[in-house]
Amino acid sequence: MELHFPDGSTGKAGYVYALCTHPESRKQGFIRELLNYCDYHLNQRGADCISLVPAEASLHRFFGLLGYSECFSHRKFEMARNRLPAAGEGDTALRVEPEEYGRIREELLDGLFHVSYGAELLAFQQDFSHMLGGGGLYRIQAGDLLGCAVVESLREGSLLVKELLLSRPEVGKAMAALAKAMPAAYYNLRAPSFYKGLTCSYIQAFGMVKWYNTELERRWGRDRQGYMGLGFD
């Protein structure tokens, strides 16, 4: 993964995924040892930092004690389909391939602190979405509003919009277009934390970072909350 800064510069980020220990082997320091090896391996490869997404809220404190900082958050909320506005006749939400999704995503996040994913990682997300019941990567066009979304089946009658990015934060308009392609009774959504004015939404801490490059850490800032998006959680 790459970290992107508003001035166009980037940093190399390693990512730890599905880190866990067997219940009978916990509290013996195995996670610390695994992460120490990750630090060694990534430093050898020239990474600027390592990142992860704690599986539950209580683990944020645990990883904080291991040198990780809160660097990413997103906004969560739910929308019922019967509360969405009517979609425009020409509004669409079309499945796209990882390369096109990545291009749209970077266009919408340009100039912001964020994580980018290459085509290989986006293809992994695409396969994961398909496996969970017919979701995928979508390009949204509602009038002059451009957006992209990652959709997964959550449970019967409900879909998870794991990522929703828009050229303007007109969420209802975008979701009306998406609902034409992926109908459901309810949509659980994640969007950038700077999308304000969304009823009953809240900010959730998400990804954490342990920095190796102190200059990039300084430029990111102690209280900076960038956008990570997927995390493959």
C-alpha positions in Angstrom: 0.0 0.0 0.0 1.0 3.6 -0.4 0.4 6.6 1.9 -0.5 9.8 -0.1 0.1 13.3 1.1 -1.7 16.4 -0.2 1.5 17.7 -1.9 1.6 14.5 -4.1 4.4 12.8 -2.2 4.0 9.2 -1.1 5.3 6.7 1.5 5.6 2.9 1.4 3.4 1.1 3.9 3.5 -2.5 5.0 0.2 -4.0 6.1 -0.6 -6.7 8.6 -3.7 -8.7 7.9 -5.6 -11.3 9.9 -3.2 -11.2 12.9 -4.4 -13.5 15.7 -3.4 -16.3 18.1 -5.2 -19.4 19.2 -7.2 -18.8 22.4 -5.1 -21.3 24.3 -1.8 -19.6 23.3 -2.7 -16.0 24.2 -0.9 -13.8 26.7 2.4 -15.4 25.9 3.9 -12.6 23.8 3.4 -14.3 20.4 1.7 -11.2 18.8 4.6 -9.0 19.9 7.1 -11.5 18.4 5.2 -11.6 15.1 5.1 -7.9 14.9 8.8 -7.6 15.8 9.5 -9.8 12.8 7.2 -7.7 10.6 9.2 -4.6 11.7 12.5 -6.3 10.8 11.2 -7.6 7.4 9.6 -4.3 6.4 12.7 -2.3 7.4 14.8 -4.5 5.2 12.4 -3.8 2.3 12.6 0.0 2.8 9.0 0.6 4.1 8.2 3.9 5.8 5.7 2.4 8.2 3.5 -0.6 9.1 -0.3 -0.5 9.3 -3.1 -2.6 10.6 -6.8 -2.5 11.5 -7.7 -3.7 15.0 -10.5 -6.3 14.9 -12.3 -4.6 17.8 -12.3 -1.4 19.8 -10.4 -2.8 22.8 -7.4 -3.7 20.6 -6.7 -0.1 19.7 -5.2 0.4 23.2 -3.2 -2.8 23.0 -1.6 -1.8 19.7 -1.1 1.7 21.0 1.1 0.2 23.7 3.2 -1.4 20.9 3.9 1.9 19.3 1.0 2.2 16.9 -0.9 5.5 16.4 -4.5 6.3 15.4 -4.1 7.6 11.9 -7.3 6.6 10.0 -11.0 6.9 10.7 -14.2 6.8 8.7 -17.9 7.8 9.1 -20.5 5.0 9.6 -24.2 5.2 9.2 -27.2 3.3 7.9 -29.7 4.2 5.2 -33.1 2.5 4.5 -34.0 2.2 0.8 -37.5 3.5 1.4 -35.9 6.8 2.6 -33.8 7.4 -0.5 -34.7 10.0 -3.1 -35.8 8.8 -6.5 -32.9 8.1 -8.8 -32.6 10.0 -12.0 -33.5 8.2 -15.2 -29.9 8.2 -16.5 -28.2 7.6 -13.1 -26.2 4.4 -13.0 -24.0 2.2 -10.8 -22.0 -0.1 -13.0 -19.5 -2.8 -12.0 -15.9 -2.0 -13.0 -12.6 -3.8 -13.0 -10.0 -3.0 -10.4 -7.9 -0.8 -12.7 -10.8 1.5 -13.4 -11.9 1.5 -9.8 -8.4 2.5 -8.7 -8.3 5.4 -11.2 -11.6 6.8 -10.0 -10.7 6.3 -6.4 -7.5 8.3 -6.7 -9.2 11.0 -8.6 -11.7 11.5 -5.8 -9.1 11.4 -3.1 -6.5 13.6 -4.8 -5.1 16.2 -2.4 -6.1 14.3 0.8 -4.2 12.2 3.3 -5.1 8.7 2.2 -4.0 5.1 1.4 -4.0 3.9 -2.2 -4.3 0.3 -3.3 -2.8 -1.2 -6.4 -4.8 -3.3 -8.9 -3.8 -6.6 -7.2 -5.2 -5.6 -3.8 -8.4 -4.2 -5.4 -8.8 -7.5 -7.3 -8.5 -9.3 -4.0 -11.3 -7.0 -2.7 -13.4 -7.7 -5.8 -13.1 -11.5 -5.3 -13.9 -11.1 -1.7 -17.1 -9.1 -2.5 -18.2 -11.6 -5.1 -17.7 -14.5 -2.6 -19.9 -12.7 0.0 -22.9 -12.7 -2.3 -22.6 -10.8 -5.5 -21.2 -7.4 -4.5 -18.3 -5.8 -6.3 -16.6 -2.6 -7.3 -18.9 0.1 -8.7 -18.6 3.3 -10.6 -21.5 5.7 -9.7 -22.8 8.4 -12.1 -25.7 10.5 -10.9 -26.0 13.6 -13.2 -22.6 15.3 -12.8 -22.0 13.5 -9.5 -19.2 10.9 -9.8 -18.6 8.3 -7.2 -17.2 4.8 -6.5 -18.3 2.1 -4.1 -17.3 -1.3 -2.8 -20.3 -3.4 -1.9 -20.6 -6.6 0.1 -23.5 -8.7 1.2 -24.0 -8.3 5.0 -27.1 -10.3 5.8 -30.4 -11.0 4.2 -32.0 -7.7 3.1 -28.9 -5.7 4.0 -25.7 -4.6 2.2 -22.4 -3.2 3.4 -21.1 -0.4 1.3 -17.6 -0.8 2.6 -16.4 2.4 0.8 -18.3 5.2 -0.7 -16.4 8.1 -2.3 -18.1 11.0 -4.1 -17.1 14.1 -6.0 -19.5 15.9 -3.6 -21.0 14.5 -0.4 -24.5 14.0 -1.9 -24.9 10.6 -0.4 -28.6 10.2 -0.9 -28.3 10.9 -4.6 -25.5 8.4 -5.0 -27.2 5.7 -3.0 -30.4 6.0 -5.1 -28.3 5.2 -8.1 -26.5 2.3 -6.4 -29.9 0.9 -5.1 -31.0 0.5 -8.7 -28.1 -1.9 -9.3 -28.0 -3.5 -5.8 -31.4 -3.4 -4.2 -31.7 -4.0 -0.5 -33.9 -2.9 2.4 -30.9 -1.4 4.3 -27.5 -0.2 3.5 -24.7 0.0 6.1 -22.2 2.6 4.8 -18.7 3.8 5.4 -17.5 7.1 4.0 -14.7 9.5 4.7 -15.0 11.2 8.1 -15.0 14.7 6.5 -18.5 13.9 5.0 -20.5 16.0 7.4 -24.2 16.6 8.0 -25.2 12.9 7.7 -28.0 12.1 10.1 -27.2 9.5 12.8 -23.7 9.0 11.5 -20.6 8.7 13.8 -16.9 8.6 13.4 -15.1 5.3 14.0 -11.4 4.8 14.6 -10.1 2.4 12.0 -6.5 1.9 10.9 -3.3 2.4 13.0 0.3 3.0 11.9 3.7 2.4 13.4 6.2 4.8 11.8 9.7 3.9 10.8 10.3 7.1 8.8 10.3 9.9 11.4 10.1 12.7 8.8 6.9 11.3 7.3 5.5 10.8 10.8 6.2 14.5 11.4 4.5 15.6 8.2 1.5 13.4 8.8 1.0 15.0 12.3 0.1 13.6 15.6 -3.6 14.1 15.4 -4.1 13.6 11.6 -7.0 11.3 10.6 -6.5 10.2 7.0 -8.7 8.0 4.9 -7.9 4.3 4.6 -11.1 2.9 3.3 -10.9 -0.8 2.7 -8.6 -2.5 5.2 -9.9 -5.9 4.0 -11.6 -6.3 7.4 
